[in-house]
Amino acid sequence: VQLQASGGGLVQAGGSLRLSCAAPRTITSVFNSHVMGWYRQAPGKQRELVASITFSGSANYADSVKGRFTISRDNSRKTVSLQMNSLKPNDTAVYYCNAKRELEMSWGQGTQVTVSS
């Protein structure tokens, strides 16, 4: 699965950003067979799962973002988005779109999110 991420940028604490990820070259049925997710990696830290969503819309969130971030997917358009509200400085990281099916994982290019205090 080839993934193209967009969004990100610089925002003040308390602000919002929306990340989007598309798989335009992927057959719809293949996209739908993957759990889609967003990971992030801050400087000096390991990459961590932020949120994931199944084909049917069942979502899972890291405790640190529950109630602030919302993941969604549009299966017909082969896109997944991450709406980030009430951003905090420790949300600063490079965010990566991910597609997972069994042991197979595909990554989009990272997009920088910087939250200033």
SETI-892969 format. One record per residue: residue in three letters; x, y negated, z of N, C-alpha, C, O in turn. Coordinates in steps of 0.1 Angstrom, whole numbers, plus 5000, padded with zeros to 4 digits. Example, Ala and Ser with C-alpha at 12.3 -4.5 7.8 and 13.67 -1.06 7.14 Angstrom:
# residues 2
<torlum: ALA&n.east: 5132&n.north: 5057&n.up: 5078&ca.east: 5123&ca.north: 5045&ca.up: 5078&c.east: 5132&c.north: 5033&c.up: 5078&o.east: 5142&o.north: 5033&o.up: 5085>
<torlum: SER&n.east: 5128&n.north: 5022&n.up: 5071&ca.east: 5137&ca.north: 5011&ca.up: 5071&c.east: 5129&c.north: 5000&c.up: 5079&o.east: 5134&o.north: 4989&o.up: 5080>
//
This chain:
# residues 117
<torlum: VAL&n.east: 5009&n.north: 5012&n.up: 5000&ca.east: 5000&ca.north: 5000&ca.up: 5000&c.east: 5009&c.north: 4988&c.up: 5000&o.east: 5017&o.north: 4986&o.up: 5009>
<torlum: GLN&n.east: 5007&n.north: 4979&n.up: 4990&ca.east: 5015&ca.north: 4967&ca.up: 4990&c.east: 5006&c.north: 4956&c.up: 4996&o.east: 4995&o.north: 4954&o.up: 4992>
<torlum: LEU&n.east: 5012&n.north: 4949&n.up: 5006&ca.east: 5005&ca.north: 4939&ca.up: 5013&c.east: 5011&c.north: 4925&c.up: 5011&o.east: 5023&o.north: 4923&o.up: 5011>
<torlum: GLN&n.east: 5002&n.north: 4915&n.up: 5010&ca.east: 5006&ca.north: 4902&ca.up: 5009&c.east: 5000&c.north: 4893&c.up: 5020&o.east: 4987&o.north: 4892&o.up: 5020>
<torlum: ALA&n.east: 5008&n.north: 4888&n.up: 5028&ca.east: 5003&ca.north: 4880&ca.up: 5040&c.east: 5004&c.north: 4865&c.up: 5037&o.east: 5012&o.north: 4861&o.up: 5029>
<torlum: SER&n.east: 4995&n.north: 4858&n.up: 5043&ca.east: 4995&ca.north: 4844&ca.up: 5042&c.east: 4989&c.north: 4838&c.up: 5055&o.east: 4984&o.north: 4845&o.up: 5063>
<torlum: GLY&n.east: 4991&n.north: 4825&n.up: 5056&ca.east: 4987&ca.north: 4818&ca.up: 5068&c.east: 4999&c.north: 4815&c.up: 5077&o.east: 5010&o.north: 4816&o.up: 5072>
<torlum: GLY&n.east: 4997&n.north: 4813&n.up: 5090&ca.east: 5007&ca.north: 4810&ca.up: 5099&c.east: 5011&c.north: 4795&c.up: 5098&o.east: 5005&o.north: 4787&o.up: 5091>
<torlum: GLY&n.east: 5021&n.north: 4791&n.up: 5106&ca.east: 5025&ca.north: 4777&ca.up: 5106&c.east: 5028&c.north: 4773&c.up: 5120&o.east: 5030&o.north: 4781&o.up: 5129>
<torlum: LEU&n.east: 5028&n.north: 4760&n.up: 5122&ca.east: 5031&ca.north: 4753&ca.up: 5135&c.east: 5018&c.north: 4747&c.up: 5140&o.east: 5011&o.north: 4740&o.up: 5133>
<torlum: VAL&n.east: 5015&n.north: 4750&n.up: 5153&ca.east: 5003&ca.north: 4745&ca.up: 5159&c.east: 5006&c.north: 4742&c.up: 5174&o.east: 5015&o.north: 4748&o.up: 5180>
<torlum: GLN&n.east: 4999&n.north: 4733&n.up: 5179&ca.east: 5000&ca.north: 4730&ca.up: 5194&c.east: 4993&c.north: 4740&c.up: 5202&o.east: 4983&o.north: 4746&o.up: 5197>
<torlum: ALA&n.east: 4997&n.north: 4741&n.up: 5214&ca.east: 4991&ca.north: 4750&ca.up: 5224&c.east: 4976&c.north: 4747&c.up: 5225&o.east: 4972&o.north: 4735&o.up: 5225>
<torlum: GLY&n.east: 4967&n.north: 4757&n.up: 5224&ca.east: 4953&ca.north: 4755&ca.up: 5225&c.east: 4947&c.north: 4755&c.up: 5211&o.east: 4935&o.north: 4755&o.up: 5210>
<torlum: GLY&n.east: 4955&n.north: 4754&n.up: 5201&ca.east: 4950&ca.north: 4753&ca.up: 5187&c.east: 4947&c.north: 4767&c.up: 5181&o.east: 4948&o.north: 4777&o.up: 5188>
<torlum: SER&n.east: 4943&n.north: 4767&n.up: 5168&ca.east: 4939&ca.north: 4779&ca.up: 5162&c.east: 4947&c.north: 4780&c.up: 5148&o.east: 4951&o.north: 4770&o.up: 5142>
<torlum: LEU&n.east: 4949&n.north: 4793&n.up: 5144&ca.east: 4954&ca.north: 4796&ca.up: 5131&c.east: 4947&c.north: 4809&c.up: 5126&o.east: 4942&o.north: 4817&o.up: 5134>
<torlum: ARG&n.east: 4947&n.north: 4810&n.up: 5113&ca.east: 4941&ca.north: 4822&ca.up: 5107&c.east: 4951&c.north: 4828&c.up: 5098&o.east: 4957&o.north: 4822&o.up: 5089>
<torlum: LEU&n.east: 4954&n.north: 4841&n.up: 5100&ca.east: 4963&ca.north: 4849&ca.up: 5091&c.east: 4954&c.north: 4858&c.up: 5082&o.east: 4944&o.north: 4863&o.up: 5086>
<torlum: SER&n.east: 4959&n.north: 4859&n.up: 5070&ca.east: 4952&ca.north: 4868&ca.up: 5060&c.east: 4962&c.north: 4877&c.up: 5054&o.east: 4974&o.north: 4874&o.up: 5052>
<torlum: CYS&n.east: 4957&n.north: 4888&n.up: 5050&ca.east: 4965&ca.north: 4898&ca.up: 5043&c.east: 4957&c.north: 4905&c.up: 5032&o.east: 4946&o.north: 4909&o.up: 5035>
<torlum: ALA&n.east: 4962&n.north: 4906&n.up: 5020&ca.east: 4955&ca.north: 4912&ca.up: 5009&c.east: 4963&c.north: 4924&c.up: 5003&o.east: 4975&o.north: 4924&o.up: 5004>
<torlum: ALA&n.east: 4956&n.north: 4933&n.up: 4997&ca.east: 4962&ca.north: 4944&ca.up: 4990&c.east: 4957&c.north: 4945&c.up: 4976&o.east: 4950&o.north: 4954&o.up: 4973>
<torlum: PRO&n.east: 4959&n.north: 4935&n.up: 4968&ca.east: 4953&ca.north: 4934&ca.up: 4955&c.east: 4956&c.north: 4945&c.up: 4945&o.east: 4948&o.north: 4948&o.up: 4936>
<torlum: ARG&n.east: 4968&n.north: 4951&n.up: 4947&ca.east: 4972&ca.north: 4962&ca.up: 4937&c.east: 4968&c.north: 4976&c.up: 4942&o.east: 4972&o.north: 4986&o.up: 4936>
<torlum: THR&n.east: 4961&n.north: 4977&n.up: 4953&ca.east: 4957&ca.north: 4989&ca.up: 4959&c.east: 4943&c.north: 4993&c.up: 4956&o.east: 4934&o.north: 4985&o.up: 4956>
<torlum: ILE&n.east: 4941&n.north: 5006&n.up: 4952&ca.east: 4928&ca.north: 5010&ca.up: 4949&c.east: 4920&c.north: 5009&c.up: 4962&o.east: 4924&o.north: 5012&o.up: 4973>
<torlum: THR&n.east: 4907&n.north: 5005&n.up: 4960&ca.east: 4898&ca.north: 5003&ca.up: 4971&c.east: 4897&c.north: 5015&c.up: 4981&o.east: 4898&o.north: 5014&o.up: 4993>
<torlum: SER&n.east: 4896&n.north: 5027&n.up: 4975&ca.east: 4894&ca.north: 5039&ca.up: 4983&c.east: 4907&c.north: 5042&c.up: 4992&o.east: 4906&o.north: 5047&o.up: 5003>
<torlum: VAL&n.east: 4919&n.north: 5038&n.up: 4986&ca.east: 4931&ca.north: 5040&ca.up: 4993&c.east: 4932&c.north: 5030&c.up: 5005&o.east: 4935&o.north: 5033&o.up: 5016>
<torlum: PHE&n.east: 4928&n.north: 5017&n.up: 5002&ca.east: 4928&ca.north: 5007&ca.up: 5013&c.east: 4919&c.north: 5011&c.up: 5024&o.east: 4922&o.north: 5010&o.up: 5036>
<torlum: ASN&n.east: 4907&n.north: 5016&n.up: 5020&ca.east: 4897&ca.north: 5020&ca.up: 5030&c.east: 4901&c.north: 5032&c.up: 5039&o.east: 4896&o.north: 5034&o.up: 5050>
<torlum: SER&n.east: 4911&n.north: 5040&n.up: 5034&ca.east: 4916&ca.north: 5051&ca.up: 5042&c.east: 4926&c.north: 5047&c.up: 5052&o.east: 4931&o.north: 5056&o.up: 5060>
<torlum: HIS&n.east: 4930&n.north: 5035&n.up: 5053&ca.east: 4940&ca.north: 5030&ca.up: 5062&c.east: 4934&c.north: 5022&c.up: 5073&o.east: 4925&o.north: 5015&o.up: 5072>
<torlum: VAL&n.east: 4940&n.north: 5024&n.up: 5085&ca.east: 4938&ca.north: 5015&ca.up: 5096&c.east: 4947&c.north: 5003&c.up: 5094&o.east: 4959&o.north: 5004&o.up: 5091>
<torlum: MET&n.east: 4940&n.north: 4991&n.up: 5094&ca.east: 4948&ca.north: 4979&ca.up: 5092&c.east: 4951&c.north: 4972&c.up: 5105&o.east: 4943&o.north: 4973&o.up: 5114>
<torlum: GLY&n.east: 4962&n.north: 4965&n.up: 5105&ca.east: 4966&ca.north: 4959&ca.up: 5118&c.east: 4975&c.north: 4947&c.up: 5116&o.east: 4981&o.north: 4945&o.up: 5105>
<torlum: TRP&n.east: 4977&n.north: 4940&n.up: 5127&ca.east: 4987&ca.north: 4930&ca.up: 5128&c.east: 4997&c.north: 4932&c.up: 5139&o.east: 4992&o.north: 4936&o.up: 5150>
<torlum: TYR&n.east: 5009&n.north: 4931&n.up: 5136&ca.east: 5020&ca.north: 4933&ca.up: 5146&c.east: 5027&c.north: 4919&c.up: 5147&o.east: 5026&o.north: 4911&o.up: 5138>
<torlum: ARG&n.east: 5035&n.north: 4917&n.up: 5158&ca.east: 5043&ca.north: 4905&ca.up: 5159&c.east: 5056&c.north: 4909&c.up: 5165&o.east: 5057&o.north: 4918&o.up: 5173>
<torlum: GLN&n.east: 5066&n.north: 4901&n.up: 5162&ca.east: 5079&ca.north: 4902&ca.up: 5168&c.east: 5085&c.north: 4889&c.up: 5171&o.east: 5088&o.north: 4881&o.up: 5163>
<torlum: ALA&n.east: 5087&n.north: 4887&n.up: 5184&ca.east: 5093&ca.north: 4874&ca.up: 5189&c.east: 5108&c.north: 4876&c.up: 5190&o.east: 5113&o.north: 4888&o.up: 5190>
<torlum: PRO&n.east: 5116&n.north: 4866&n.up: 5189&ca.east: 5131&ca.north: 4867&ca.up: 5190&c.east: 5135&c.north: 4875&c.up: 5202&o.east: 5131&o.north: 4872&o.up: 5213>
<torlum: GLY&n.east: 5144&n.north: 4885&n.up: 5199&ca.east: 5149&ca.north: 4893&ca.up: 5210&c.east: 5140&c.north: 4903&c.up: 5216&o.east: 5143&o.north: 4910&o.up: 5226>
<torlum: LYS&n.east: 5128&n.north: 4905&n.up: 5210&ca.east: 5118&ca.north: 4914&ca.up: 5215&c.east: 5115&c.north: 4924&c.up: 5204&o.east: 5117&o.north: 4922&o.up: 5192>
<torlum: GLN&n.east: 5109&n.north: 4935&n.up: 5209&ca.east: 5105&ca.north: 4946&ca.up: 5199&c.east: 5092&c.north: 4942&c.up: 5193&o.east: 5084&o.north: 4934&o.up: 5198>
<torlum: ARG&n.east: 5090&n.north: 4947&n.up: 5181&ca.east: 5077&ca.north: 4945&ca.up: 5174&c.east: 5066&c.north: 4951&c.up: 5182&o.east: 5067&o.north: 4963&o.up: 5187>
<torlum: GLU&n.east: 5055&n.north: 4944&n.up: 5183&ca.east: 5044&ca.north: 4950&ca.up: 5191&c.east: 5031&c.north: 4948&c.up: 5183&o.east: 5029&o.north: 4939&o.up: 5175>
<torlum: LEU&n.east: 5022&n.north: 4958&n.up: 5186&ca.east: 5008&ca.north: 4957&ca.up: 5180&c.east: 5000&c.north: 4946&c.up: 5186&o.east: 4999&o.north: 4945&o.up: 5198>
<torlum: VAL&n.east: 4994&n.north: 4938&n.up: 5178&ca.east: 4985&ca.north: 4927&ca.up: 5183&c.east: 4971&c.north: 4932&c.up: 5182&o.east: 4963&o.north: 4931&o.up: 5192>
<torlum: ALA&n.east: 4967&n.north: 4937&n.up: 5170&ca.east: 4953&ca.north: 4941&ca.up: 5168&c.east: 4953&c.north: 4951&c.up: 5157&o.east: 4961&o.north: 4950&o.up: 5147>
<torlum: SER&n.east: 4943&n.north: 4960&n.up: 5157&ca.east: 4941&ca.north: 4969&ca.up: 5146&c.east: 4926&c.north: 4971&c.up: 5144&o.east: 4918&o.north: 4969&o.up: 5153>
<torlum: ILE&n.east: 4922&n.north: 4975&n.up: 5132&ca.east: 4908&ca.north: 4977&ca.up: 5128&c.east: 4907&c.north: 4989&c.up: 5119&o.east: 4914&o.north: 4990&o.up: 5109>
<torlum: THR&n.east: 4897&n.north: 4997&n.up: 5121&ca.east: 4894&ca.north: 5009&ca.up: 5112&c.east: 4885&c.north: 5004&c.up: 5101&o.east: 4880&o.north: 4993&o.up: 5101>
<torlum: PHE&n.east: 4883&n.north: 5014&n.up: 5092&ca.east: 4874&ca.north: 5011&ca.up: 5080&c.east: 4860&c.north: 5007&c.up: 5085&o.east: 4854&o.north: 4999&o.up: 5079>
<torlum: SER&n.east: 4856&n.north: 5014&n.up: 5096&ca.east: 4842&ca.north: 5011&ca.up: 5101&c.east: 4841&c.north: 4999&c.up: 5109&o.east: 4830&o.north: 4995&o.up: 5113>
<torlum: GLY&n.east: 4852&n.north: 4992&n.up: 5112&ca.east: 4852&ca.north: 4980&ca.up: 5119&c.east: 4855&c.north: 4981&c.up: 5134&o.east: 4854&o.north: 4971&o.up: 5142>
<torlum: SER&n.east: 4859&n.north: 4993&n.up: 5138&ca.east: 4863&ca.north: 4994&ca.up: 5152&c.east: 4877&c.north: 4988&c.up: 5155&o.east: 4886&o.north: 4991&o.up: 5149>
<torlum: ALA&n.east: 4877&n.north: 4978&n.up: 5164&ca.east: 4889&ca.north: 4970&ca.up: 5166&c.east: 4895&c.north: 4973&c.up: 5180&o.east: 4889&o.north: 4977&o.up: 5189>
<torlum: ASN&n.east: 4908&n.north: 4972&n.up: 5180&ca.east: 4916&ca.north: 4974&ca.up: 5192&c.east: 4926&c.north: 4962&c.up: 5193&o.east: 4932&o.north: 4957&o.up: 5184>
<torlum: TYR&n.east: 4927&n.north: 4957&n.up: 5206&ca.east: 4936&ca.north: 4945&ca.up: 5208&c.east: 4946&c.north: 4947&c.up: 5219&o.east: 4943&o.north: 4955&o.up: 5229>
<torlum: ALA&n.east: 4957&n.north: 4941&n.up: 5218&ca.east: 4966&ca.north: 4940&ca.up: 5229&c.east: 4960&c.north: 4932&c.up: 5240&o.east: 4953&o.north: 4923&o.up: 5238>
<torlum: ASP&n.east: 4963&n.north: 4936&n.up: 5253&ca.east: 4957&ca.north: 4929&ca.up: 5264&c.east: 4960&c.north: 4914&c.up: 5264&o.east: 4952&o.north: 4906&o.up: 5268>
<torlum: SER&n.east: 4972&n.north: 4911&n.up: 5259&ca.east: 4976&ca.north: 4897&ca.up: 5259&c.east: 4968&c.north: 4888&c.up: 5250&o.east: 4968&o.north: 4875&o.up: 5251>
<torlum: VAL&n.east: 4961&n.north: 4893&n.up: 5240&ca.east: 4953&ca.north: 4885&ca.up: 5231&c.east: 4938&c.north: 4887&c.up: 5231&o.east: 4930&o.north: 4881&o.up: 5224>
<torlum: LYS&n.east: 4934&n.north: 4897&n.up: 5240&ca.east: 4919&ca.north: 4899&ca.up: 5241&c.east: 4912&c.north: 4886&c.up: 5245&o.east: 4916&o.north: 4879&o.up: 5254>
<torlum: GLY&n.east: 4901&n.north: 4884&n.up: 5238&ca.east: 4893&ca.north: 4872&ca.up: 5240&c.east: 4897&c.north: 4860&c.up: 5233&o.east: 4890&o.north: 4850&o.up: 5233>
<torlum: ARG&n.east: 4909&n.north: 4861&n.up: 5227&ca.east: 4914&ca.north: 4849&ca.up: 5220&c.east: 4916&c.north: 4852&c.up: 5205&o.east: 4914&o.north: 4843&o.up: 5196>
<torlum: PHE&n.east: 4919&n.north: 4864&n.up: 5201&ca.east: 4922&ca.north: 4868&ca.up: 5187&c.east: 4910&c.north: 4877&c.up: 5183&o.east: 4905&o.north: 4885&o.up: 5190>
<torlum: THR&n.east: 4907&n.north: 4876&n.up: 5170&ca.east: 4897&ca.north: 4884&ca.up: 5164&c.east: 4902&c.north: 4890&c.up: 5150&o.east: 4906&o.north: 4882&o.up: 5142>
<torlum: ILE&n.east: 4902&n.north: 4903&n.up: 5149&ca.east: 4906&ca.north: 4909&ca.up: 5136&c.east: 4894&c.north: 4913&c.up: 5128&o.east: 4884&o.north: 4917&o.up: 5134>
<torlum: SER&n.east: 4895&n.north: 4911&n.up: 5115&ca.east: 4883&ca.north: 4915&ca.up: 5107&c.east: 4889&c.north: 4920&c.up: 5094&o.east: 4900&o.north: 4917&o.up: 5090>
<torlum: ARG&n.east: 4881&n.north: 4928&n.up: 5087&ca.east: 4885&ca.north: 4933&ca.up: 5074&c.east: 4873&c.north: 4932&c.up: 5064&o.east: 4862&o.north: 4934&o.up: 5068>
<torlum: ASP&n.east: 4876&n.north: 4930&n.up: 5051&ca.east: 4866&ca.north: 4930&ca.up: 5041&c.east: 4871&c.north: 4942&c.up: 5031&o.east: 4880&o.north: 4940&o.up: 5023>
<torlum: ASN&n.east: 4864&n.north: 4953&n.up: 5032&ca.east: 4868&ca.north: 4965&ca.up: 5025&c.east: 4867&c.north: 4963&c.up: 5010&o.east: 4875&o.north: 4968&o.up: 5002>
<torlum: SER&n.east: 4856&n.north: 4956&n.up: 5006&ca.east: 4854&ca.north: 4954&ca.up: 4991&c.east: 4865&c.north: 4944&c.up: 4985&o.east: 4868&o.north: 4946&o.up: 4974>
<torlum: ARG&n.east: 4870&n.north: 4935&n.up: 4993&ca.east: 4880&ca.north: 4926&ca.up: 4988&c.east: 4894&c.north: 4931&c.up: 4992&o.east: 4904&o.north: 4925&o.up: 4988>
<torlum: LYS&n.east: 4895&n.north: 4941&n.up: 5000&ca.east: 4908&ca.north: 4947&ca.up: 5004&c.east: 4916&c.north: 4937&c.up: 5011&o.east: 4928&o.north: 4934&o.up: 5008>
<torlum: THR&n.east: 4910&n.north: 4930&n.up: 5021&ca.east: 4917&ca.north: 4920&ca.up: 5029&c.east: 4915&c.north: 4923&c.up: 5044&o.east: 4905&o.north: 4929&o.up: 5048>
<torlum: VAL&n.east: 4924&n.north: 4918&n.up: 5052&ca.east: 4923&ca.north: 4919&ca.up: 5066&c.east: 4928&c.north: 4905&c.up: 5072&o.east: 4937&o.north: 4900&o.up: 5067>
<torlum: SER&n.east: 4921&n.north: 4900&n.up: 5082&ca.east: 4924&ca.north: 4887&ca.up: 5087&c.east: 4925&c.north: 4887&c.up: 5102&o.east: 4920&o.north: 4896&o.up: 5109>
<torlum: LEU&n.east: 4932&n.north: 4878&n.up: 5107&ca.east: 4934&ca.north: 4876&ca.up: 5122&c.east: 4931&c.north: 4862&c.up: 5125&o.east: 4939&o.north: 4853&o.up: 5122>
<torlum: GLN&n.east: 4920&n.north: 4860&n.up: 5132&ca.east: 4917&ca.north: 4846&ca.up: 5137&c.east: 4923&c.north: 4845&c.up: 5151&o.east: 4920&o.north: 4852&o.up: 5160>
<torlum: MET&n.east: 4931&n.north: 4835&n.up: 5152&ca.east: 4938&ca.north: 4833&ca.up: 5165&c.east: 4934&c.north: 4819&c.up: 5171&o.east: 4937&o.north: 4809&o.up: 5166>
<torlum: ASN&n.east: 4928&n.north: 4820&n.up: 5183&ca.east: 4923&ca.north: 4808&ca.up: 5190&c.east: 4930&c.north: 4807&c.up: 5203&o.east: 4936&o.north: 4817&o.up: 5208>
<torlum: SER&n.east: 4929&n.north: 4795&n.up: 5209&ca.east: 4935&ca.north: 4793&ca.up: 5222&c.east: 4950&c.north: 4797&c.up: 5222&o.east: 4954&o.north: 4804&o.up: 5231>
<torlum: LEU&n.east: 4957&n.north: 4794&n.up: 5212&ca.east: 4971&ca.north: 4798&ca.up: 5211&c.east: 4980&c.north: 4793&c.up: 5222&o.east: 4978&o.north: 4782&o.up: 5227>
<torlum: LYS&n.east: 4989&n.north: 4802&n.up: 5226&ca.east: 4999&ca.north: 4798&ca.up: 5237&c.east: 5013&c.north: 4799&c.up: 5231&o.east: 5015&o.north: 4805&o.up: 5221>
<torlum: PRO&n.east: 5022&n.north: 4792&n.up: 5238&ca.east: 5036&ca.north: 4792&ca.up: 5233&c.east: 5042&c.north: 4806&c.up: 5232&o.east: 5050&o.north: 4809&o.up: 5223>
<torlum: ASN&n.east: 5037&n.north: 4815&n.up: 5241&ca.east: 5043&ca.north: 4829&ca.up: 5240&c.east: 5036&c.north: 4837&c.up: 5229&o.east: 5039&o.north: 4849&o.up: 5228>
<torlum: ASP&n.east: 5027&n.north: 4831&n.up: 5221&ca.east: 5023&ca.north: 4838&ca.up: 5209&c.east: 5032&c.north: 4835&c.up: 5197&o.east: 5030&o.north: 4841&o.up: 5186>
<torlum: THR&n.east: 5042&n.north: 4827&n.up: 5199&ca.east: 5052&ca.north: 4824&ca.up: 5189&c.east: 5059&c.north: 4837&c.up: 5185&o.east: 5065&o.north: 4843&o.up: 5193>
<torlum: ALA&n.east: 5059&n.north: 4840&n.up: 5172&ca.east: 5065&ca.north: 4852&ca.up: 5167&c.east: 5064&c.north: 4852&c.up: 5152&o.east: 5057&o.north: 4844&o.up: 5146>
<torlum: VAL&n.east: 5070&n.north: 4862&n.up: 5146&ca.east: 5068&ca.north: 4865&ca.up: 5132&c.east: 5057&c.north: 4876&c.up: 5132&o.east: 5058&o.north: 4886&o.up: 5139>
<torlum: TYR&n.east: 5046&n.north: 4874&n.up: 5125&ca.east: 5035&ca.north: 4883&ca.up: 5124&c.east: 5035&c.north: 4891&c.up: 5111&o.east: 5038&o.north: 4885&o.up: 5100>
<torlum: TYR&n.east: 5033&n.north: 4904&n.up: 5113&ca.east: 5033&ca.north: 4913&ca.up: 5101&c.east: 5020&c.north: 4920&c.up: 5099&o.east: 5014&o.north: 4925&o.up: 5109>
<torlum: CYS&n.east: 5015&n.north: 4920&n.up: 5087&ca.east: 5004&ca.north: 4928&ca.up: 5084&c.east: 5008&c.north: 4943&c.up: 5082&o.east: 5019&o.north: 4946&o.up: 5077>
<torlum: ASN&n.east: 4999&n.north: 4952&n.up: 5086&ca.east: 5003&ca.north: 4966&ca.up: 5085&c.east: 4991&c.north: 4975&c.up: 5081&o.east: 4980&o.north: 4972&o.up: 5084>
<torlum: ALA&n.east: 4995&n.north: 4985&n.up: 5073&ca.east: 4985&ca.north: 4995&ca.up: 5069&c.east: 4990&c.north: 5009&c.up: 5073&o.east: 5001&o.north: 5013&o.up: 5070>
<torlum: LYS&n.east: 4982&n.north: 5016&n.up: 5080&ca.east: 4986&ca.north: 5029&ca.up: 5086&c.east: 4976&c.north: 5040&c.up: 5082&o.east: 4964&o.north: 5039&o.up: 5084>
<torlum: ARG&n.east: 4982&n.north: 5051&n.up: 5078&ca.east: 4974&ca.north: 5063&ca.up: 5076&c.east: 4982&c.north: 5075&c.up: 5080&o.east: 4992&o.north: 5078&o.up: 5073>
<torlum: GLU&n.east: 4978&n.north: 5082&n.up: 5090&ca.east: 4986&ca.north: 5093&ca.up: 5096&c.east: 5000&c.north: 5088&c.up: 5099&o.east: 5001&o.north: 5079&o.up: 5107>
<torlum: LEU&n.east: 5010&n.north: 5094&n.up: 5093&ca.east: 5024&ca.north: 5090&ca.up: 5096&c.east: 5029&c.north: 5079&c.up: 5086&o.east: 5040&o.north: 5074&o.up: 5087>
<torlum: GLU&n.east: 5021&n.north: 5075&n.up: 5077&ca.east: 5025&ca.north: 5066&ca.up: 5067&c.east: 5022&c.north: 5051&c.up: 5071&o.east: 5010&o.north: 5049&o.up: 5076>
<torlum: MET&n.east: 5031&n.north: 5043&n.up: 5070&ca.east: 5030&ca.north: 5029&ca.up: 5074&c.east: 5035&c.north: 5019&c.up: 5063&o.east: 5046&o.north: 5022&o.up: 5058>
<torlum: SER&n.east: 5028&n.north: 5009&n.up: 5060&ca.east: 5032&ca.north: 4999&ca.up: 5050&c.east: 5032&c.north: 4986&c.up: 5057&o.east: 5023&o.north: 4983&o.up: 5065>
<torlum: TRP&n.east: 5041&n.north: 4977&n.up: 5053&ca.east: 5042&ca.north: 4964&ca.up: 5059&c.east: 5042&c.north: 4953&c.up: 5049&o.east: 5047&o.north: 4954&o.up: 5038>
<torlum: GLY&n.east: 5036&n.north: 4942&n.up: 5053&ca.east: 5036&ca.north: 4930&ca.up: 5045&c.east: 5048&c.north: 4922&c.up: 5049&o.east: 5055&o.north: 4925&o.up: 5059>
<torlum: GLN&n.east: 5051&n.north: 4911&n.up: 5042&ca.east: 5062&ca.north: 4902&ca.up: 5046&c.east: 5057&c.north: 4895&c.up: 5058&o.east: 5045&o.north: 4892&o.up: 5060>
<torlum: GLY&n.east: 5066&n.north: 4892&n.up: 5067&ca.east: 5063&ca.north: 4885&ca.up: 5079&c.east: 5059&c.north: 4870&c.up: 5076&o.east: 5063&o.north: 4864&o.up: 5067>
<torlum: THR&n.east: 5051&n.north: 4865&n.up: 5085&ca.east: 5047&ca.north: 4851&ca.up: 5085&c.east: 5049&c.north: 4845&c.up: 5098&o.east: 5045&o.north: 4850&o.up: 5108>
<torlum: GLN&n.east: 5056&n.north: 4833&n.up: 5099&ca.east: 5059&ca.north: 4827&ca.up: 5111&c.east: 5048&c.north: 4820&c.up: 5118&o.east: 5041&o.north: 4812&o.up: 5111>
<torlum: VAL&n.east: 5046&n.north: 4822&n.up: 5130&ca.east: 5036&ca.north: 4814&ca.up: 5138&c.east: 5044&c.north: 4808&c.up: 5150&o.east: 5050&o.north: 4815&o.up: 5158>
<torlum: THR&n.east: 5043&n.north: 4795&n.up: 5151&ca.east: 5050&ca.north: 4788&ca.up: 5161&c.east: 5040&c.north: 4779&c.up: 5169&o.east: 5033&o.north: 4771&o.up: 5163>
<torlum: VAL&n.east: 5040&n.north: 4781&n.up: 5182&ca.east: 5030&ca.north: 4774&ca.up: 5190&c.east: 5039&c.north: 4765&c.up: 5199&o.east: 5047&o.north: 4770&o.up: 5208>
<torlum: SER&n.east: 5037&n.north: 4752&n.up: 5198&ca.east: 5044&ca.north: 4742&ca.up: 5206&c.east: 5036&c.north: 4739&c.up: 5219&o.east: 5024&o.north: 4739&o.up: 5219>
<torlum: SER&n.east: 5044&n.north: 4736&n.up: 5230&ca.east: 5037&ca.north: 4733&ca.up: 5243&c.east: 5034&c.north: 4719&c.up: 5244&o.east: 5029&o.north: 4714&o.up: 5254>
//
